[in-house]
Amino acid sequence: MDLRFLTVAAKDIKILLRDRMAFAMLLGMPIMLIVILSFALKSQFEAGALELKLPTVDRDASASSDRLVQLLRETEGVTVDLKPVEAEQRLREQVRDGDYLAALVIPEGFAVSLDLPDGGELTLLVDPGETGSQGIVRSVVLGAVERLVSSEAPDPRGAAVSIDTQFTGASEDPDVYEQNVPGYAILAAFFMTMFVAGSILAERFLGTFRRLQAMPISRVAVFSGKLLAGFSVGVVQMTLLFAFGFAVFGLSLGDQPLGLIPVTIGVVAAATGLGVLIAGFARTDQQATAFGTLIVLTMAALGGSMVPRFIMPDTMQTIGLITPHAWAIEGYHDIIVRDQGLVDILPTFAVLLGFAVVFFTVGVARFRYQFAD
């Protein structure tokens, strides 16, 4: 047997180990994904990890409704905040605006209805942007109702209580596509960072930037020109992905689809700016790819592109706000789920542009036109 293949293998291993950054990525990337996704999905695998704030309006004010509230409070992980009847409309607005995941309304006559053949009905108010969690809330309420019925109804087998779920917004019930199309479109846009960084580093490697130094053109102008190509491709990419979601899955574009434009511009601007930042710190195209992949996947995991933010613990949701992804997804949901308009998403647009400016400014300041320090 020709054992010289061992020599070839040893050589390639030495080359890999010599590039410490590439070797670190082999471990760093999976470790990053394991840690972030484990924390993000922890509550989905641990029944006792439920943390639910459930504001409740009791219109019945009966012993049965009081007992239902008490049973909800005894449920592990559930905090019930009893609201006055006159606060119901305000509570609907708060749920719609995302202040609460859901709210419960106990209607007048609830206690009497428990003795009727058709049973009673409760109203569950759900944020249209957080519909994925309605099953969890319904299970909590139904569990308390079952304990109430078994203890109070004359014939528990014949008693029934239904839950009327109402989404507190003008939009239709959001579905999985309204989460995944924007989420993965944003993830794809940020993979543009490797193209931008690689293009800039290639110009440096070929010495093009040295020749540009002899011309009357500023460093910012050079970078701006390089970014224009990446920005244009990114806008087209995002537009096509949303068009695909609309045509194939019937993705809602909201009442004011023009609001999607500034969010998309902000996303692509932040992505291309990140490309400049990576080019400013990487010395080779291989390093840019390694850095870029790690950063892009970390941001996607934290920001809600890979895992919906509303199922993450509160701490993870807060941490996610350090990424442009979290702001972009909220901006898209404001348009396509909550039917908000152009003016409503301007703050989100401003934040995304802020990310772009910071990335671009630091990258330009850090970048060198030649390899030598």
Secondary structure, 3 states (H helix, E strand, C coil): CCCHHHHHHHHHHHHHHHCHHHHHHHHHHHHHHHHHHHHHHHHHHCHHHCCEEEEEEECCCCHHHHHHHHHHHHCCCEEEEEECHHHHHHHHHHHHCCCCCEEEEECCCHHHHCCCCCCEEEEEEECHHHHHHHHHHHHHHHHHHHHHHHHHCCCCCCCCEEEEEEECCCCCCCCHHHHHHHHHHHHHHHCHHHHHHHHHHHHHHHCHHHHHHCCCCCHHHHHHHHHHHHHHHHHHHHHHHHHHHHHHHCCCCCCCHHHHHHHHHHHHHHHHHHHHHHHHHCCCHHHHHHHHHHHHHHHHHHHCCCCCHHHCCHHHHHHHCCCHHHHHHHHHHHHHCCCCCCCCCHHHHHHHHHHHHHHHHHHHHHCCCCCCC
